[in-house]
Amino acid sequence: MSKTQSKTRDFQRLSPGANILFNIIAALFAFACVFPFLFVLIISFTDENALASNGYAIIPDAWSLEAYRYLFKTGDSLLHAYGVTIFITVVGTLISLIFVTLYAYAISRKSFKYRHFFSFLAFFTMLFNGGLVPTYIVVTQLLHLGDNIWALILPMAVNAFYIMIMRTFFSTMVPDAIIESGRIDGAGELQTFLRLVLPLSLPGLATIGLFSTLGYWNDWFNALLYIDSANLVPLQSMLMRIETSMQFIMQNSANSSLNTGILQNMPQETARMAMVVLATGPIILAYPFFQRYFIQGLTIGAVKE
């Protein structure tokens, strides 16, 4: 018996050489995933003239902060846009999690009488929608959210695809014994949901939270439709306006009396790369926090039946 167990352990155990080989392969794969962003970061700190003469290089001939200086010449506007985007992302993600989890939990319970109707109602919106013009009329005329920061939050608060994901998660990963134990102890539906179901649902919550965070952070179209005030412009929309202004100046420089010195000192490629860094850097730094909750949620609340 002991010999059989030892053979099984030897079969499952990797040799030191194979372990090193797989670690090298995993490290190369991880580096291939991270390298594009690192390369964009390097280009954003490259001198524009060196980039124009020598092309892209991992180690540039000359370093420069001119791209970031050009972007921050707008004064406090860029920092204010960062604050607006952070507020939208945090508040929007919390509201989205509340709406999505409550809706999904209700339609995941077999005891809910109208769960098929509300499941179809959510699924139907994944196939058909009213269109851009009716949505604009509802947001601006019916809800009166034109030029309001809530116009950047509420239209994206409920996503039918997220509801279906959480419904499946609640149905498959939350045992009925947990719900029954809460009812036996005298807990109501809301108390059972908050104290028993949510602690077991951290992987699903982290997934939906990450999706919602990315959606709110990268959203620029709603700001283009509903926002007129400069104080409510989010980061992505601000960067798009800067990019549009740069393209307008460059395209009309040949047919205008613009100062050639200004055009020569204007960072073009490096400014674009700096925009990518400013737009994606914070969300990349926030991802490890979601990863932490992924791992924590996978190891909590095991139940045997």
C-alpha positions in Angstrom: 0.0 0.0 0.0 2.8 2.4 0.9 4.6 1.5 -2.4 1.5 2.3 -4.4 1.1 5.7 -2.6 4.8 6.6 -3.1 4.5 5.7 -6.8 1.4 7.9 -7.1 3.2 10.8 -5.3 6.3 10.4 -7.6 4.0 10.5 -10.6 2.3 13.7 -9.6 5.5 15.4 -8.5 7.5 17.3 -11.1 11.3 16.9 -11.4 13.4 19.9 -10.6 14.3 20.4 -14.2 10.7 20.3 -15.4 9.7 22.6 -12.6 12.3 25.2 -13.7 11.2 24.8 -17.3 7.6 25.5 -16.5 8.5 28.4 -14.3 10.5 29.9 -17.2 7.6 29.4 -19.6 5.2 31.1 -17.1 7.6 34.0 -16.6 8.0 34.5 -20.3 4.2 34.4 -20.8 3.7 37.0 -18.0 6.4 39.2 -19.5 4.7 39.0 -22.9 1.5 40.2 -21.3 3.1 43.1 -19.4 5.6 44.2 -22.1 3.2 46.1 -24.3 2.2 48.5 -21.5 5.8 48.9 -20.4 6.8 49.7 -24.0 4.0 52.3 -24.2 5.3 53.8 -20.9 8.8 54.0 -22.3 7.6 55.7 -25.5 5.7 58.3 -23.4 9.0 59.3 -21.7 10.9 59.4 -25.0 11.9 62.7 -26.6 9.8 63.5 -29.7 12.7 64.4 -31.9 14.5 61.2 -31.0 11.4 59.2 -31.7 11.0 60.8 -35.1 14.6 60.2 -36.1 15.3 56.8 -34.6 11.9 55.2 -34.3 10.6 53.2 -31.4 13.3 51.8 -29.1 13.2 50.0 -25.8 16.1 52.2 -24.6 15.6 55.6 -26.3 18.5 57.9 -27.1 16.9 60.8 -25.2 14.3 61.0 -22.4 11.8 63.7 -22.0 8.7 64.7 -19.9 7.4 67.0 -22.6 4.4 64.8 -23.4 3.2 65.0 -19.8 3.9 68.7 -19.6 1.8 69.2 -22.7 -1.1 67.3 -21.3 -1.0 69.1 -17.9 -0.9 72.5 -19.5 -4.6 72.4 -19.2 -4.1 73.4 -15.6 -6.4 71.7 -13.1 -8.8 70.5 -15.8 -7.0 67.1 -16.2 -6.9 66.6 -12.4 -10.5 67.6 -12.1 -11.4 65.1 -14.8 -9.5 62.4 -12.9 -11.6 63.2 -9.8 -14.9 63.1 -11.8 -13.9 59.7 -13.3 -12.9 58.3 -9.9 -16.2 59.4 -8.4 -18.2 58.0 -11.3 -16.3 54.7 -11.1 -16.6 54.2 -7.4 -20.2 55.3 -7.0 -21.3 53.6 -10.2 -19.7 50.3 -9.3 -21.3 50.2 -5.9 -24.8 51.1 -7.3 -24.3 48.5 -10.1 -23.4 45.8 -7.6 -26.4 46.6 -5.4 -28.9 46.5 -8.3 -27.4 43.5 -10.1 -27.0 41.3 -7.0 -30.5 42.0 -5.7 -32.1 41.3 -9.0 -30.0 38.2 -9.7 -30.6 36.8 -6.2 -34.4 37.2 -6.6 -34.6 35.4 -9.9 -32.2 32.6 -8.7 -34.5 31.5 -5.9 -37.0 28.8 -7.0 -39.4 30.0 -4.3 -39.8 33.4 -6.1 -43.1 33.1 -8.0 -42.3 35.5 -10.9 -38.7 34.6 -11.4 -39.3 33.4 -15.0 -41.0 36.6 -16.0 -38.2 38.8 -14.6 -35.5 36.5 -16.1 -37.1 36.9 -19.5 -37.4 40.7 -18.9 -33.6 40.9 -18.3 -32.8 38.5 -21.2 -35.0 40.4 -23.6 -33.0 43.6 -23.1 -29.9 41.7 -24.2 -31.5 41.1 -27.6 -33.4 44.3 -28.2 -33.1 47.9 -27.1 -34.9 51.1 -27.8 -32.0 52.7 -29.6 -29.9 55.8 -29.2 -32.6 58.5 -29.8 -35.2 57.0 -27.3 -32.5 56.5 -24.7 -31.4 60.1 -25.1 -35.0 61.3 -24.8 -35.5 59.2 -21.6 -32.4 60.4 -20.0 -32.7 64.1 -20.8 -36.5 64.7 -21.1 -38.0 62.1 -18.8 -35.3 61.8 -16.1 -34.0 65.3 -16.6 -30.4 64.2 -16.2 -29.0 66.3 -19.0 -25.6 67.9 -18.0 -25.8 66.0 -14.7 -23.2 63.6 -13.3 -25.9 61.0 -12.7 -26.3 60.7 -16.5 -22.8 59.1 -16.4 -23.8 56.6 -13.7 -27.5 55.5 -13.9 -27.6 54.5 -17.6 -24.9 51.9 -16.9 -26.0 50.8 -13.5 -28.0 47.7 -14.6 -26.5 45.3 -17.1 -28.5 42.3 -18.1 -25.4 40.2 -18.9 -24.1 40.8 -15.4 -27.5 39.8 -14.0 -27.3 36.5 -15.9 -23.8 35.8 -14.6 -24.8 36.5 -11.0 -28.0 34.5 -11.3 -26.0 31.5 -12.5 -23.5 32.0 -9.7 -26.2 32.1 -7.0 -28.0 29.1 -8.4 -24.9 26.9 -8.7 -22.5 28.1 -5.9 -24.8 29.0 -3.1 -26.2 25.8 -1.5 -29.9 25.6 -0.6 -28.8 24.4 2.8 -27.4 27.9 3.6 -30.8 29.5 2.8 -32.7 26.9 4.8 -30.3 27.3 7.8 -31.0 31.1 7.8 -34.8 30.5 7.7 -34.5 28.0 10.5 -32.7 30.6 12.6 -35.5 33.1 12.0 -33.6 35.3 9.5 -35.6 37.2 6.9 -34.8 37.3 3.2 -32.7 40.4 3.4 -30.8 39.3 6.5 -30.1 35.9 4.9 -28.9 37.6 1.7 -26.6 40.0 3.6 -25.2 37.7 6.2 -25.1 34.3 4.5 -25.2 34.7 0.7 -22.9 37.6 0.1 -20.0 36.2 2.1 -20.1 33.1 -0.2 -20.4 35.2 -3.3 -17.1 37.2 -3.2 -15.8 35.6 -6.5 -19.0 36.6 -8.4 -19.0 40.1 -6.7 -15.4 40.7 -7.6 -16.0 39.6 -11.2 -19.0 41.9 -11.7 -17.3 44.7 -9.8 -14.3 44.5 -12.1 -16.5 44.5 -15.2 -18.4 47.5 -13.9 -15.3 49.3 -12.9 -13.8 48.9 -16.3 -17.0 50.0 -18.0 -17.3 53.2 -15.9 -13.6 54.0 -16.2 -13.5 53.7 -20.0 -16.8 55.3 -20.7 -16.7 58.4 -22.8 -19.8 58.1 -25.0 -22.3 59.1 -22.3 -20.2 62.2 -21.6 -20.3 63.1 -25.3 -24.1 62.8 -25.3 -25.2 64.3 -22.0 -22.4 66.5 -20.6 -21.9 70.2 -21.6 -20.3 71.6 -18.5 -16.5 71.5 -18.3 -16.6 70.7 -14.6 -18.4 67.3 -15.3 -16.1 66.0 -18.1 -14.6 62.7 -17.2 -11.0 61.7 -18.0 -11.6 59.7 -21.1 -13.6 62.5 -22.7 -11.0 65.0 -21.7 -8.2 63.0 -23.3 -10.3 62.6 -26.5 -10.8 66.4 -26.7 -7.0 66.9 -26.3 -6.4 64.3 -29.1 -9.0 66.0 -31.3 -7.4 69.4 -30.8 -3.9 68.1 -31.6 -5.2 66.5 -34.8 -7.0 69.6 -35.8 -3.9 71.7 -35.4 -1.7 69.3 -37.3 -4.2 68.9 -40.2 -4.7 72.6 -40.6 -1.2 73.7 -40.1 -0.4 73.7 -43.8 -3.3 76.0 -44.6 -2.9 78.5 -41.7 -0.4 80.9 -40.3 0.3 78.9 -37.2 3.7 79.3 -35.6 6.0 76.5 -36.9 7.9 76.6 -33.6 4.8 75.6 -31.7 4.1 72.7 -34.2 7.7 71.5 -33.9 7.6 71.5 -30.1 4.2 69.7 -30.0 4.6 66.1 -28.9 2.5 64.0 -31.1 3.3 60.3 -30.7 4.6 60.6 -27.2 1.5 62.5 -26.1 -0.7 59.8 -27.4 1.3 57.2 -25.4 1.1 59.4 -22.4 -2.7 59.5 -22.8 -2.7 55.7 -22.7 -0.6 55.7 -19.6 -2.8 58.2 -17.8 -6.0 56.4 -18.9 -5.0 52.8 -18.0 -2.4 53.2 -15.2 -4.8 53.7 -12.3 -7.1 50.8 -13.3 -4.0 48.5 -13.7 -2.9 49.4 -10.2 -6.4 48.7 -8.9 -6.6 45.2 -10.4 -4.5 43.5 -7.7 -7.1 44.5 -5.1 -9.8 42.7 -7.1 -7.5 39.7 -7.5 -7.1 39.5 -3.7 -10.9 39.2 -3.3 -10.9 36.5 -6.0 -8.6 34.4 -4.0 -10.3 35.1 -0.7 -13.7 34.3 -2.2 -12.6 31.0 -3.6 -11.5 29.7 -0.1 -14.4 30.9 2.0 -17.5 29.1 3.1 -17.0 25.5 2.0 -20.2 23.4 2.7 -20.6 19.6 2.8 -23.9 17.9 2.2 
